[in-house]
Amino acid sequence: MTAASGEPALAGERKLRMPSCLLKLTRVVLSHKPFALFIIIFVFVSLAYQKLYWGIGEDPKSSVPTSSLSAERSCAHYVPSALDMAGGPSPSTGNVFFVETSEQTAPSYLFSCSVESAARTHPASRVMVLMKGLAKENGSLPKHWAFSLLSCFPNVEILPLNLTELFSGTPLEQWFLQPQRQQEPHFLAVLSDACRIVLMWKFGGIYLDTDFIVLKNLQNLTNALGIQGDSVLNGAFLSFEAKHKFIEICMQDFVQNYNGWVWGHQGPGLLTRVFKKWCSLGTIKSMSCKGVSALAQEVVYPIPWQNWKKLFEAVSAMELQKLLKNTYAVHIWNKLSHRTKLEIPSQALLAQLYSQFCPATYTKMKQDSEELSRRAV
């Protein structure tokens, strides 16, 4: 979504009208005490100044909501000129989807970096951020630095996630309408698993978890998903054409073999067992089978989940380049890593990824880090 448009009129063109009650009061005062007249004039000038400075009484449609990143020059600074396209995203390219199934409406640094890196690497695509918590916001975004920052990108759209509408007309419709599902221990994760396969089925395009940092354009990875290791597929990245048969089978398996009490059963477990049946395999390896590709681990999961601490270790620029030579995106394993403090700035692998691939978010991180340091003194 883009920032609200419309520049305020020049000060000289604004017409300030004195209320009729103030006019009557002024006439009365003119025939009495000069001191009282001085007070009236002082109050009027003060009100006029406030109107000129704050835009009080302007049409709300023409005003830009304030936030910690509200200045238009901030957008000009953060958004590269290559993204500032008159025509906007091309309808011929697939959408990039992010989904937040909790009520959370205060994005983290990593969330912001995920969306920013996708927007920068996919300037001709719509990057759609669907958030369940926004359904209660009456069409307006909460005041938060991440929304202000991401709104600078013309190809980013941040929208409410309507789950009933999303699942309508799919095998998952009746599953979602069963209220007891929400009592299951992993319901939010399972709900996210459900959303991604339905999005791929209905619309096609690319799905990414909000703990990815995107390094390269992913559009040429079509009808593909990644191996996370140990012959297991992961759905944190999916790229499929709409109405693909593989995704249709995934939706059917989601319902027929449902078990919301086992972690991963409806996510990596589902994708792994469907791919094995699809290709008649016992063990998954990097390959293409019947038009669906299982990508090598280095493509989108170069850091195995068992080695997530490597993200916080210092690496040289040469080591980083070698590590990511054949990588399109890096999964950060937020479920494991989110409690670990990242020093900003530093030579940590994750800090370097922030710096290179989501520089606007990285700048915000540095500003916040510097402010905390000043307060600590």
Secondary structure, DSSP 8 states (H G I E B T S, - for coil): ----------GGG------HHHHHHHHHHHTS-HHHHHHHHHHHHHHHHHHHHH-TTS-GGGS----TT--HHHHHHHS-GGG--SS-S-TTS--EEEEE-SS--S--HHHHHHHHHHHHH-TTS-EEEEEGGGGGTTT---S-HHHHHHTTSTTEEEEE--HHHHHTTSTTHHHHT-GGGGGSTTHHHHHHHHHHHHHHHHT-EEEE-TTEEE-S--TT--SEEEEEETTEEEEEEEEE-TT-HHHHHHHHHHHHT--TTSTTTTTHHHHHHHHHHHHT-SS--SEEETTEEEE-HHHH--S-GGGGGGGGSB--HHHHHHHTTT-SEEE--HHHHTTS---SSS-BHHHHHHHHH-HHHHHHHHHHHHHHHHHH-
